[in-house]
Amino acid sequence: MKDLSQFMDITPEIKEAVAAGKPVVALESTILSHGMPYPENLGFAEEIEKIIRSLGAIPATMAVIDGRLKAGLTRAELERMCEAKGVLKVSRRDLPIVVAEKLTGATTVATTMILAEMAGIHVFATGGIGGVHRDGENTMDISADLQELAHTNVAVVCAGAKMILDIGRTLEYLETMGVPVLGLGTEDFPAFYCRKSGFGVDYNARTPLEVAKIAKAKWDMGLNGGLLIGNPVPEEYAMDFDAMTAVIEKVLKDANEAGVKGKNITPFMLAHIVEETGGDSLKTNIQLAFNNARAAAQIAVELTRL
């Protein structure tokens, strides 16, 4: 394994935990810098770390700061990411540029997976993954998250794919790339704000232990790549599927008319969905992220016991 210390800083707590085989959960920073306003995002970051610690795991928020890859952030670094001044959105293709030019960036699902694997962390809690965009068969607009899931050994706990995407084609792509899509206590792949998408998962893993066993079997056999765990938003915070579909159709039309494309479309749409739902979608987004952190912590704990 390459010595990555010339590029990466790992906090002593996380480094010691990984070396000792203790449970660690990776967290992204895009949700902080590009998904929520300041200072609400700082409160969210503190709460999600508290949830993970309460279940016996250690949180590891990923970021790139002044060209240094970070696994775990100091309080000052966390505040800097939340204030989001000059913070780029960084995917795999951007990493060499951001590192070489000593820039600062928030990690997407793909880059969080990369940094997590570099640091020896194999469980990651996010909100929702990227995927094949609607009309993706013509535009070829497909998130780098899907390729990362195919190649990087990290189990990703999410509330499904974002509803702005073509969920059916996203799942087809994952099948082609050999990525197991598990439901945590569900037969139906969740749709971010909503508990069901109408599409099935490959396997209903009923407990965090079952997920951990599947992940261990996969990696012990030398089958590289991640696993995707769909964890539905709790019933009390879930939104109505038909109502959300109507909102998303309207916002998609707005984005198209505004000429928004590529990596800018997701933050544009999420912000406009918050407006259209009177803030309800942001409340759901926060609660599903907390719920995923709980599940990821439990999976990480079980994985270290196997």
PEKAQUI-V856298 format. One record per pair of residues at least 4 apart in sequence whose C-alpha atoms are under 8 Angstrom apart, sorted by the first residue. I is the first residue (numbers start at 1). GAP is how many residues later the second one is. D is the distance in whole Angstrom. If there is no record, write none. Layout:
((I,GAP,D) (I,GAP,D))
This chain:
((4,4,6) (4,114,8) (5,4,7) (7,60,8) (7,61,6) (7,62,6) (7,92,8) (8,60,6) (8,61,4) (8,62,6) (8,63,8) (9,59,7) (9,60,6) (9,61,5) (9,62,6) (10,4,6) (10,5,6) (10,60,6) (10,61,5) (10,62,6) (10,109,7) (11,4,6) (11,60,7) (11,61,6) (11,62,7) (12,4,6) (13,4,6) (14,4,6) (14,10,7) (14,44,7) (14,46,7) (14,57,8) (14,58,7) (15,4,6) (15,104,8) (16,4,6) (17,4,6) (17,5,5) (17,6,7) (17,7,7) (17,41,8) (18,4,6) (18,5,7) (18,6,7) (18,101,8) (18,102,6) (18,103,7) (21,283,6) (22,35,7) (22,279,8) (22,282,6) (23,33,7) (23,34,5) (23,35,6) (23,274,7) (23,277,5) (23,278,5) (23,280,8) (23,281,6) (24,33,5) (24,34,5) (24,35,6) (24,36,7) (24,97,6) (24,98,8) (24,99,7) (24,273,7) (24,276,6) (25,27,8) (25,32,7) (25,33,6) (25,34,5) (25,35,6) (25,96,7) (25,97,8) (25,98,5) (25,99,5) (25,100,7) (25,268,8) (25,271,7) (25,272,6) (25,275,7) (26,33,6) (26,34,5) (26,35,6) (26,36,7) (26,86,7) (26,90,6) (26,95,7) (26,96,8) (26,97,6) (26,98,4) (26,99,6) (27,32,7) (27,33,6) (27,34,4) (27,35,6) (27,85,7) (27,97,6) (27,98,6) (27,99,6) (28,33,6) (28,34,6) (28,35,7) (28,78,7) (28,79,6) (28,80,6) (28,81,7) (28,84,6) (28,97,8) (28,98,7) (29,4,6) (29,32,7) (29,33,6) (29,34,6) (29,52,7) (29,77,5) (29,78,5) (29,79,7) (30,4,5) (30,5,7) (30,59,7) (30,76,5) (30,77,5) (30,78,6) (31,4,4) (31,5,7) (32,4,6) (32,5,8) (32,9,5) (32,10,7) (32,13,7) (32,49,7) (32,50,5) (33,4,8) (33,8,8) (33,48,6) (33,49,5) (33,50,7) (33,51,5) (33,54,7) (33,73,6) (34,50,8) (34,55,8) (34,233,7) (35,232,7) (35,235,8) (35,236,8) (36,4,7) (36,5,5) (37,4,6) (37,45,8) (38,4,7) (38,44,6) (38,45,6) (39,4,7) (39,43,7) (39,44,8) (40,4,6) (41,4,6) (41,41,6) (42,4,6) (42,36,8) (42,37,7) (42,40,6) (43,4,6) (44,4,6) (44,242,8) (45,4,6) (46,4,6) (47,4,6) (48,4,6) (48,241,8) (48,242,6) (48,245,7) (49,4,6) (49,9,8) (49,10,6) (50,4,6) (51,4,7) (51,239,7) (51,242,7) (51,243,6) (52,4,7) (52,5,6) (52,6,6) (52,7,6) (52,241,6) (52,242,6) (52,245,6) (53,4,5) (53,5,6) (53,6,7) (55,239,7) (55,242,6) (55,243,7) (56,241,7) (56,245,7) (57,240,6) (57,241,8) (57,243,7) (57,244,7) (59,13,7) (60,11,6) (60,12,4) (60,13,7) (61,9,8) (61,10,6) (61,11,5) (61,12,6) (62,7,8) (62,8,5) (62,9,5) (62,10,6) (62,11,7) (62,44,8) (62,45,6) (62,50,6) (62,53,7) (62,54,8) (63,6,6) (63,7,5) (63,8,7) (63,10,8) (63,41,8) (63,42,6) (63,43,5) (63,44,5) (63,49,8) (64,4,5) (64,5,5) (64,6,6) (64,34,8) (64,35,8) (64,39,8) (64,40,5) (64,41,5) (64,42,6) (64,43,7) (65,4,7) (65,5,7) (65,12,8) (65,37,8) (65,38,7) (65,39,4) (65,40,6) (66,33,8) (66,36,4) (66,37,5) (66,38,5) (67,31,6) (67,32,4) (67,33,7) (67,34,7) (67,35,4) (67,36,5) (67,37,6) (68,31,6) (68,34,7) (69,30,8) (69,46,7) (70,45,8) (71,44,7) (71,45,7) (71,48,7) (73,4,6) (73,5,6) (74,4,6) (75,4,6) (76,4,6) (77,4,6) (78,4,6) (79,4,6) (80,4,6) (80,5,8) (81,4,8) (81,6,7) (81,25,7) (86,18,7) (87,17,5) (87,18,5) (87,19,6) (88,16,6) (88,17,4) (88,18,6) (89,16,6) (89,17,5) (89,18,6) (89,19,7) (90,4,5) (90,5,6) (90,8,8) (90,15,6) (90,16,6) (90,17,5) (90,18,6) (90,21,7) (91,4,7) (91,16,7) (91,17,6) (91,18,8) (91,19,6) (91,20,5) (91,53,7) (92,18,6) (92,19,6) (92,22,8) (92,52,7) (94,4,6) (95,4,6) (95,16,8) (96,4,6) (97,4,6) (98,4,6) (98,5,5) (98,6,7) (98,7,7) (99,4,6) (107,4,5) (107,5,5) (108,4,6) (108,37,8) (109,4,6) (109,17,7) (109,20,7) (109,21,8) (109,36,6) (110,4,6) (110,34,6) (110,35,5) (110,36,8) (110,38,6) (110,39,8) (111,4,6) (112,4,6) (113,4,6) (113,11,7) (113,35,7) (113,39,7) (113,40,8) (113,41,6) (114,4,6) (114,34,8) (114,38,7) (115,4,6) (116,4,6) (116,5,5) (116,6,7) (116,8,8) (116,38,8) (117,4,5) (117,5,6) (117,35,7) (117,36,7) (117,37,7) (121,33,7) (122,31,6) (122,32,4) (122,33,6) (122,178,8) (123,31,6) (123,32,5) (123,33,6) (123,34,8) (123,173,6) (123,176,8) (123,177,6) (124,30,7) (124,31,6) (124,32,5) (124,33,6) (124,172,6) (125,31,6) (125,32,5) (125,33,6) (125,164,8) (125,167,6) (125,168,5) (125,171,6) (126,30,7) (126,31,6) (126,32,5) (126,33,8) (126,163,6) (126,166,7) (126,167,8) (127,31,5) (127,32,6) (127,33,8) (127,65,8) (127,158,7) (127,161,7) (127,162,5) (127,165,7) (128,30,5) (128,31,5) (128,32,5) (128,33,5) (128,34,5) (128,64,6) (129,16,7) (129,29,7) (129,31,7) (129,32,5) (129,33,6) (130,12,8) (130,13,5) (130,14,8) (130,15,6) (130,16,7) (130,31,6) (130,32,7) (130,35,8) (131,11,6) (131,12,5) (131,13,8) (131,14,7) (131,15,6) (131,30,7) (131,31,8) (131,34,6) (131,35,7) (131,36,7) (131,39,5) (132,4,6) (132,8,8) (132,9,6) (132,10,4) (132,11,6) (132,33,6) (132,34,6) (132,35,7) (132,37,6) (132,38,5) (132,41,8) (133,8,6) (133,9,6) (133,10,8) (133,31,7) (133,32,5) (133,33,5) (134,30,7) (134,31,5) (134,32,5) (135,4,6) (135,31,8) (136,4,5) (136,5,5) (136,6,7) (136,30,8) (137,4,8) (141,121,7) (142,4,8) (143,4,8) (144,4,6) (145,4,6) (146,4,6) (146,27,8) (146,28,7) (147,4,7) (147,30,8) (148,4,6) (148,77,8) (148,78,8) (149,4,8) (149,5,8) (149,30,7) (149,76,6) (149,77,5) (149,78,7) (149,79,8) (150,24,8) (150,27,6) (150,28,7) (150,29,6) (150,74,8) (150,75,5) (150,76,6) (151,73,6) (151,74,4) (151,75,7) (152,72,7) (152,73,4) (152,74,5) (153,66,7) (153,71,6) (153,72,5) (153,73,5) (153,74,8) (154,71,7) (154,72,5) (154,73,7) (155,60,7) (155,71,5) (155,72,5) (155,73,6) (155,74,7) (156,70,7) (156,71,6) (156,72,5) (156,73,6) (157,71,6) (157,72,5) (157,73,6) (157,74,7) (157,135,6) (157,136,8) (157,138,7) (157,139,6) (158,70,7) (158,71,6) (158,72,5) (158,73,6) (158,131,8) (158,134,6) (159,31,6) (159,32,7) (159,33,5) (159,34,8) (159,71,5) (159,72,5) (159,73,5) (159,74,6) (159,129,6) (159,130,8) (159,133,7) (160,29,6) (160,30,5) (160,31,5) (160,32,5) (160,69,8) (160,70,5) (160,71,7) (160,72,7) (161,4,7) (161,6,6) (161,9,8) (161,29,7) (161,30,6) (161,31,6) (162,5,8) (162,29,6) (162,30,5) (162,31,8) (163,4,7) (163,28,6) (163,29,6) (163,30,7) (163,82,8) (163,85,8) (164,84,6) (164,88,8) (164,102,8) (164,105,8) (165,5,8) (166,4,6) (167,4,6) (167,24,8) (167,30,8) (167,32,8) (168,4,6) (168,31,7) (169,4,6) (170,4,6) (171,4,6) (172,4,6) (173,4,6) (174,4,6) (174,5,5) (174,6,8) (174,7,8) (175,4,6) (175,5,7) (179,46,7) (179,47,6) (179,48,6) (179,49,7) (180,22,7) (180,46,8) (180,47,5) (180,48,6) (181,20,6) (181,21,5) (181,22,7) (181,46,6) (181,47,5) (181,48,6) (181,49,7) (182,19,6) (182,20,6) (182,21,5) (182,22,6) (182,23,6) (182,29,8) (182,45,8) (182,46,6) (182,47,5) (182,48,6) (183,4,6) (183,5,7) (183,6,6) (183,18,6) (183,19,8) (183,20,6) (183,21,5) (183,22,6) (183,23,8) (183,46,6) (183,47,5) (183,48,6) (184,20,6) (184,21,5) (184,22,6) (184,23,7) (184,24,7) (184,27,8) (184,45,6) (184,46,6) (184,47,5) (184,48,8) (185,19,6) (185,20,6) (185,21,4) (185,22,7) (185,46,8) (186,15,8) (186,18,6) (186,19,8) (186,20,7) (186,45,8) (186,46,8) (187,13,6) (187,14,6) (187,16,7) (187,17,5) (188,8,6) (188,9,7) (188,10,6) (188,11,6) (188,12,4) (188,13,6) (189,6,8) (189,7,6) (189,8,6) (189,9,7) (189,10,6) (189,11,5) (189,12,5) (189,41,6) (189,43,8) (190,4,6) (190,5,5) (190,6,4) (190,7,5) (190,40,6) (190,41,7) (190,42,5) (190,43,8) (191,4,6) (191,5,6) (191,6,5) (191,41,8) (192,40,7) (192,41,7) (192,93,8) (192,96,8) (193,40,7) (193,45,6) (193,46,6) (193,51,8) (193,88,7) (193,91,6) (193,92,7) (193,95,8) (194,38,7) (194,39,7) (194,44,5) (194,45,5) (194,46,7) (194,47,6) (195,37,5) (195,38,6) (195,39,8) (195,40,7) (195,43,6) (196,36,8) (196,45,8) (205,5,6) (205,6,6) (206,4,7) (207,4,7) (208,4,6) (208,87,7) (208,90,6) (208,91,5) (208,94,7) (209,4,6) (209,89,8) (209,90,6) (209,93,5) (209,94,7) (210,4,6) (211,4,6) (211,88,7) (212,4,6) (212,87,6) (212,88,7) (212,90,6) (212,91,5) (213,4,6) (213,90,7) (213,93,8) (214,4,6) (215,4,6) (215,12,7) (216,4,6) (216,87,7) (216,90,8) (217,4,6) (218,4,7) (218,5,5) (218,6,8) (219,4,5) (219,5,6) (231,60,8) (231,61,7) (231,64,8) (232,56,8) (233,4,7) (233,5,6) (233,51,8) (233,54,7) (233,55,5) (233,58,7) (234,4,6) (234,53,8) (234,54,7) (234,57,7) (237,46,8) (237,47,6) (237,50,7) (237,51,8) (238,46,7) (239,4,8) (239,5,7) (239,42,8) (239,45,8) (240,4,6) (241,4,6) (242,4,6) (243,4,6) (244,4,6) (245,4,6) (246,4,6) (247,4,6) (247,26,7) (247,29,7) (247,30,8) (248,4,6) (248,21,8) (248,25,7) (249,4,6) (250,4,6) (251,4,6) (251,18,6) (251,21,7) (251,22,7) (252,4,6) (252,17,7) (253,4,6) (254,4,6) (255,4,6) (255,5,5) (255,6,8) (255,10,7) (255,13,7) (255,14,7) (256,4,6) (256,5,8) (260,4,6) (260,5,6) (260,8,8) (261,4,5) (263,4,8) (264,4,6) (265,4,6) (266,4,6) (267,4,6) (268,4,6) (269,4,6) (270,4,6) (271,4,7) (272,4,6) (273,4,6) (273,8,7) (274,4,6) (274,5,5) (274,6,7) (274,7,5) (274,8,6) (275,4,6) (277,4,6) (279,4,7) (280,4,6) (281,4,6) (282,4,6) (283,4,6) (284,4,6) (285,4,6) (286,4,6) (287,4,6) (288,4,6) (289,4,6) (290,4,6) (291,4,6) (292,4,6) (293,4,6) (294,4,6) (295,4,6) (296,4,6) (297,4,6) (298,4,6) (299,4,6) (300,4,6) (301,4,7) (302,4,7))
